[in-house]
Amino acid sequence: MKLFLDCDQTLYRNASLVDHIRSRMVLFMQEHFGEEAEVVNRIRAEYLKKYGTTLAGLMIHEGIDPGKFINFVHDVDLTSYLSPNPALRTVLESLVCPVYIASNAPGFHVERVLGILGIDHIPLRIFSIESFGYEGKPNRSSYEYLLEQTSTVPGEAMLIDDYSLNLKVAREMGFATCLVGDEEWEPRLERLEMISSLPGITH
C-alpha cells in the first residue's frame, strides 16, 4: 500500500486557519471583480462545483496568474494557528508504507505546515498544486499524475482527505479512500476523526 495524504484539515484540524485562507481568496476576488463578498462567493461556489478549485475557475475564466493568486491567499502566519504535533510525528514515523503528500495548496505552504507540525524530517514527497499543473484534486488528471510519478496502480493506493468529492473520484479510479473529519459521507467507507488514528487502517 502507498499512502497519499492531503495537507490542510487532514494533517491538522483547524477550521480557523482554513476560514482565514478562504477569506483571503474572497478578498482577492473582490479586488479583481470589484464586487461585494456575496457576489464573489457565488462565483467561487460555481468554480468549485465545476472545476474543483477556485484557482482553476479563475485561470479559465479570468486568466489569473496562479502565482499571484496563491502568494496572496497563502500570505498567512501559520504559527498563529498551528503548533508541533508529537502524536502525528509518532504515527508517521511508525508507518512502513511509502507516504506522500497530495495537496491542492502550493508547495511552499505545505512545507511550512510540515515544519510547524514537526514532521519535515520525515521523507514525505510533496505533490502540490504546482505539481498538478494547477489542475488539482478532484480532476482525474491529478490522480493519474500521482500514480504515474510513484509507479503505483490504483489498487495499491490509499487517499486520505477531508473533502468527500476528492475521495469520490479517487475511489471511482480504484483507490482505497478514507475521510478525515466530520463531513457527511457514506457510512460504509473508512473514516478518521483525527489523523493520529491512522495506524488503525493501514496496519
Contacts in CASP RR format, 6 or more apart in sequence:
PFRMAT RR
TARGET T0000
AUTHOR 0000-0000-0000
METHOD contacts of the structure
MODEL  1
MKLFLDCDQTLYRNASLVDHIRSRMVLFMQEHFGEEAEVVNRIRAEYLKK
YGTTLAGLMIHEGIDPGKFINFVHDVDLTSYLSPNPALRTVLESLVCPVY
IASNAPGFHVERVLGILGIDHIPLRIFSIESFGYEGKPNRSSYEYLLEQT
STVPGEAMLIDDYSLNLKVAREMGFATCLVGDEEWEPRLERLEMISSLPG
ITH
1 97 0 8 1.000
1 156 0 8 1.000
1 157 0 8 1.000
1 158 0 8 1.000
1 176 0 8 1.000
1 202 0 8 1.000
2 97 0 8 1.000
2 98 0 8 1.000
2 99 0 8 1.000
2 100 0 8 1.000
2 150 0 8 1.000
2 152 0 8 1.000
2 156 0 8 1.000
2 157 0 8 1.000
2 158 0 8 1.000
3 95 0 8 1.000
3 97 0 8 1.000
3 98 0 8 1.000
3 99 0 8 1.000
3 100 0 8 1.000
3 157 0 8 1.000
3 158 0 8 1.000
3 160 0 8 1.000
3 202 0 8 1.000
4 100 0 8 1.000
4 101 0 8 1.000
4 102 0 8 1.000
4 127 0 8 1.000
4 146 0 8 1.000
4 157 0 8 1.000
4 158 0 8 1.000
4 159 0 8 1.000
4 160 0 8 1.000
4 175 0 8 1.000
5 11 0 8 1.000
5 99 0 8 1.000
5 100 0 8 1.000
5 101 0 8 1.000
5 102 0 8 1.000
5 124 0 8 1.000
5 160 0 8 1.000
5 195 0 8 1.000
6 101 0 8 1.000
6 102 0 8 1.000
6 103 0 8 1.000
6 137 0 8 1.000
6 159 0 8 1.000
6 160 0 8 1.000
6 161 0 8 1.000
6 162 0 8 1.000
6 163 0 8 1.000
6 166 0 8 1.000
6 180 0 8 1.000
7 101 0 8 1.000
7 103 0 8 1.000
7 105 0 8 1.000
7 109 0 8 1.000
7 110 0 8 1.000
7 113 0 8 1.000
8 17 0 8 1.000
8 18 0 8 1.000
8 21 0 8 1.000
8 103 0 8 1.000
8 105 0 8 1.000
8 113 0 8 1.000
8 162 0 8 1.000
9 15 0 8 1.000
9 18 0 8 1.000
9 162 0 8 1.000
9 180 0 8 1.000
9 181 0 8 1.000
10 160 0 8 1.000
10 161 0 8 1.000
10 162 0 8 1.000
10 180 0 8 1.000
10 195 0 8 1.000
11 88 0 8 1.000
11 101 0 8 1.000
11 113 0 8 1.000
11 114 0 8 1.000
11 117 0 8 1.000
11 119 0 8 1.000
11 195 0 8 1.000
12 82 0 8 1.000
12 85 0 8 1.000
12 88 0 8 1.000
12 113 0 8 1.000
12 117 0 8 1.000
12 195 0 8 1.000
13 180 0 8 1.000
13 181 0 8 1.000
13 194 0 8 1.000
14 81 0 8 1.000
14 82 0 8 1.000
16 81 0 8 1.000
17 76 0 8 1.000
17 78 0 8 1.000
17 81 0 8 1.000
17 82 0 8 1.000
20 76 0 8 1.000
20 81 0 8 1.000
21 73 0 8 1.000
21 74 0 8 1.000
21 76 0 8 1.000
24 72 0 8 1.000
24 73 0 8 1.000
24 74 0 8 1.000
24 75 0 8 1.000
24 76 0 8 1.000
25 44 0 8 1.000
25 54 0 8 1.000
25 73 0 8 1.000
26 37 0 8 1.000
26 40 0 8 1.000
26 41 0 8 1.000
26 44 0 8 1.000
28 69 0 8 1.000
28 72 0 8 1.000
28 73 0 8 1.000
29 35 0 8 1.000
29 40 0 8 1.000
29 43 0 8 1.000
29 44 0 8 1.000
29 54 0 8 1.000
29 58 0 8 1.000
30 36 0 8 1.000
30 37 0 8 1.000
30 40 0 8 1.000
32 58 0 8 1.000
32 62 0 8 1.000
32 64 0 8 1.000
33 39 0 8 1.000
33 40 0 8 1.000
33 43 0 8 1.000
44 54 0 8 1.000
47 53 0 8 1.000
47 54 0 8 1.000
47 56 0 8 1.000
47 57 0 8 1.000
47 58 0 8 1.000
47 61 0 8 1.000
48 54 0 8 1.000
50 57 0 8 1.000
51 57 0 8 1.000
51 60 0 8 1.000
51 139 0 8 1.000
52 136 0 8 1.000
52 137 0 8 1.000
52 138 0 8 1.000
52 139 0 8 1.000
52 165 0 8 1.000
53 104 0 8 1.000
53 129 0 8 1.000
53 136 0 8 1.000
55 64 0 8 1.000
55 66 0 8 1.000
55 69 0 8 1.000
55 70 0 8 1.000
55 129 0 8 1.000
55 134 0 8 1.000
56 134 0 8 1.000
56 135 0 8 1.000
56 136 0 8 1.000
56 139 0 8 1.000
58 64 0 8 1.000
58 69 0 8 1.000
59 66 0 8 1.000
59 134 0 8 1.000
66 129 0 8 1.000
66 134 0 8 1.000
67 106 0 8 1.000
70 105 0 8 1.000
70 106 0 8 1.000
70 109 0 8 1.000
70 129 0 8 1.000
71 106 0 8 1.000
74 105 0 8 1.000
74 106 0 8 1.000
74 108 0 8 1.000
74 109 0 8 1.000
78 109 0 8 1.000
78 112 0 8 1.000
78 113 0 8 1.000
78 116 0 8 1.000
79 116 0 8 1.000
82 113 0 8 1.000
82 116 0 8 1.000
82 117 0 8 1.000
83 116 0 8 1.000
83 117 0 8 1.000
84 116 0 8 1.000
84 117 0 8 1.000
84 118 0 8 1.000
85 117 0 8 1.000
85 118 0 8 1.000
85 119 0 8 1.000
87 196 0 8 1.000
88 117 0 8 1.000
88 119 0 8 1.000
88 195 0 8 1.000
88 196 0 8 1.000
89 117 0 8 1.000
89 118 0 8 1.000
89 119 0 8 1.000
89 122 0 8 1.000
91 195 0 8 1.000
91 196 0 8 1.000
91 198 0 8 1.000
91 199 0 8 1.000
92 99 0 8 1.000
92 119 0 8 1.000
92 122 0 8 1.000
92 124 0 8 1.000
92 198 0 8 1.000
93 122 0 8 1.000
94 199 0 8 1.000
95 198 0 8 1.000
95 199 0 8 1.000
95 202 0 8 1.000
97 202 0 8 1.000
98 150 0 8 1.000
99 122 0 8 1.000
99 124 0 8 1.000
100 124 0 8 1.000
100 125 0 8 1.000
100 126 0 8 1.000
100 127 0 8 1.000
100 146 0 8 1.000
100 150 0 8 1.000
101 110 0 8 1.000
101 114 0 8 1.000
101 124 0 8 1.000
101 125 0 8 1.000
101 126 0 8 1.000
101 127 0 8 1.000
101 128 0 8 1.000
102 127 0 8 1.000
102 137 0 8 1.000
102 142 0 8 1.000
102 146 0 8 1.000
102 159 0 8 1.000
103 109 0 8 1.000
103 110 0 8 1.000
103 126 0 8 1.000
103 127 0 8 1.000
103 128 0 8 1.000
103 129 0 8 1.000
104 128 0 8 1.000
104 129 0 8 1.000
104 132 0 8 1.000
104 136 0 8 1.000
104 137 0 8 1.000
105 113 0 8 1.000
105 128 0 8 1.000
105 129 0 8 1.000
106 128 0 8 1.000
106 129 0 8 1.000
106 130 0 8 1.000
107 126 0 8 1.000
107 128 0 8 1.000
107 129 0 8 1.000
107 130 0 8 1.000
109 128 0 8 1.000
110 126 0 8 1.000
110 128 0 8 1.000
111 120 0 8 1.000
111 126 0 8 1.000
114 120 0 8 1.000
114 122 0 8 1.000
114 124 0 8 1.000
125 150 0 8 1.000
127 145 0 8 1.000
127 146 0 8 1.000
127 149 0 8 1.000
129 136 0 8 1.000
131 145 0 8 1.000
132 139 0 8 1.000
132 141 0 8 1.000
132 142 0 8 1.000
132 145 0 8 1.000
135 141 0 8 1.000
135 142 0 8 1.000
136 142 0 8 1.000
137 143 0 8 1.000
137 161 0 8 1.000
137 163 0 8 1.000
137 166 0 8 1.000
137 169 0 8 1.000
137 170 0 8 1.000
138 163 0 8 1.000
138 165 0 8 1.000
138 166 0 8 1.000
138 168 0 8 1.000
138 169 0 8 1.000
138 170 0 8 1.000
139 169 0 8 1.000
140 169 0 8 1.000
140 173 0 8 1.000
143 159 0 8 1.000
143 169 0 8 1.000
143 170 0 8 1.000
143 173 0 8 1.000
143 175 0 8 1.000
144 173 0 8 1.000
146 152 0 8 1.000
146 157 0 8 1.000
147 153 0 8 1.000
147 154 0 8 1.000
147 157 0 8 1.000
154 173 0 8 1.000
154 174 0 8 1.000
154 175 0 8 1.000
155 174 0 8 1.000
155 175 0 8 1.000
155 176 0 8 1.000
157 170 0 8 1.000
157 174 0 8 1.000
157 175 0 8 1.000
157 176 0 8 1.000
158 175 0 8 1.000
158 176 0 8 1.000
158 177 0 8 1.000
158 178 0 8 1.000
158 201 0 8 1.000
158 202 0 8 1.000
159 166 0 8 1.000
159 167 0 8 1.000
159 170 0 8 1.000
159 175 0 8 1.000
159 176 0 8 1.000
159 177 0 8 1.000
159 178 0 8 1.000
160 177 0 8 1.000
160 178 0 8 1.000
160 179 0 8 1.000
160 180 0 8 1.000
160 192 0 8 1.000
160 195 0 8 1.000
160 198 0 8 1.000
161 167 0 8 1.000
161 170 0 8 1.000
161 177 0 8 1.000
161 178 0 8 1.000
161 179 0 8 1.000
161 180 0 8 1.000
162 179 0 8 1.000
162 180 0 8 1.000
162 181 0 8 1.000
162 183 0 8 1.000
163 183 0 8 1.000
164 179 0 8 1.000
164 183 0 8 1.000
164 184 0 8 1.000
164 185 0 8 1.000
167 177 0 8 1.000
167 178 0 8 1.000
167 179 0 8 1.000
167 185 0 8 1.000
167 189 0 8 1.000
170 177 0 8 1.000
171 177 0 8 1.000
171 189 0 8 1.000
176 190 0 8 1.000
177 189 0 8 1.000
177 190 0 8 1.000
178 189 0 8 1.000
178 190 0 8 1.000
178 191 0 8 1.000
178 192 0 8 1.000
178 201 0 8 1.000
179 185 0 8 1.000
179 189 0 8 1.000
179 190 0 8 1.000
179 191 0 8 1.000
179 192 0 8 1.000
180 191 0 8 1.000
180 192 0 8 1.000
180 193 0 8 1.000
180 194 0 8 1.000
180 195 0 8 1.000
181 191 0 8 1.000
181 192 0 8 1.000
181 193 0 8 1.000
181 194 0 8 1.000
182 193 0 8 1.000
185 191 0 8 1.000
190 201 0 8 1.000
192 198 0 8 1.000
192 201 0 8 1.000
END
